[in-house]
């Protein structure tokens, strides 16, 4: 008769040291990602500031648009000169907005170029173009 293998039972519980190492690694990766994002955000903002003349960036908004609020915050936080055209309160803005046929706001207008939604990278490219 054959004897079953008498090896000691395996410990199936993860060791605390392994979990701690994993958590530290995740924290480092998350921190590096956040740092990269902030650095990139500042870099984009600098490109927009240096490329745009006052009044060149126009954003069509409404009073209740949360995306417009986020865009306002980004532009103001980075000291970028821009002009707001609120389609809820200004009839001429409403007319210009409707002429574009855009389905929503924010609608960005820079040097004759239009873009639906706020995208800082698009904005940096738009102010670089002549």
Secondary structure, DSSP 8 states (H G I E B T S, - for coil): ------------S--HHHHHHHHHHHHHHHHHHHHHHHHHHHHHHHHHHHH--TT-EEEEE-TT-HHHHHHHHHHHHTT---EEEETTT-HHHHHHHHHHT-SSS-EEEETTEEEES--HHHHHHHHH--
